[in-house]
Amino acid sequence: MRKFLAFLFCVALGLTACQVSDTNTTYDRNSIGHRGNTFVGKIIAMNTVNVEGTDGVGTLAGAVAGGAAGSMVGGNTAINVIGAVGGAVLGGVIGGATEKAVSEGTAIEFLVERSYNGQVVAIVQTNELNLRVGDQVIVVEIDGKNRIRQKVN
C-alpha cells in the first residue's frame, strides 16, 4: 500500500509539469508565427482577481495511473480487479485535486484605455513586468488572447 501511495504522489507531482500559465511574458505554442494586432493604451485601474483551477487532465491521468498501480495489489484476479477500481478512484481524486491546486491562484485585471479612441478594455493576466496605474503600454492580441507586453517610453 505504501508503494501504491508513493506512486500516486509521484503522478500528482508530475501533473504540475502539465500546467500552462498565461502570463504577460509567456505564449502558448499555438501562438507562435501568428500575426497579432496591437494598440497603445494607458492603464487606468488594476484589481487583484482569483483564478479558478481546472479539473480534467489530472483526474484522468490520476485514474489511469491509480488503476494500473492498484491492479498490482493482490495475489489473485478478484483482488487485482478490486485494487484497480479502488486505485482508479483514489488516483482520480488525487490527480484532480492536484491539478486544481496547481492551476489556481491570483492575477491582475488591468483596465486599459485605448489611446486612439478612449475605449476601455479589461485584460486579466499576471504582472511580471510590474506594471502600474498610469503606465503607457502596448497591448498585443494574438488568436483572441490579449496581453499587455511592455511599457511605452
Secondary structure, DSSP 8 states (H G I E B T S, - for coil): -HHHHHHHHHHHHHHGGG-----SS---GGGTT---EEEEEEEEEEEEEEE----SHHHHHHHHHHHHHHTTSSSSHHHHHHHHHHHHHHHHHHHHHHHHHHH-EEEEEEEEEETTT--EEEEEE--TT---TT-EEEEEEETTEEEEEEE--
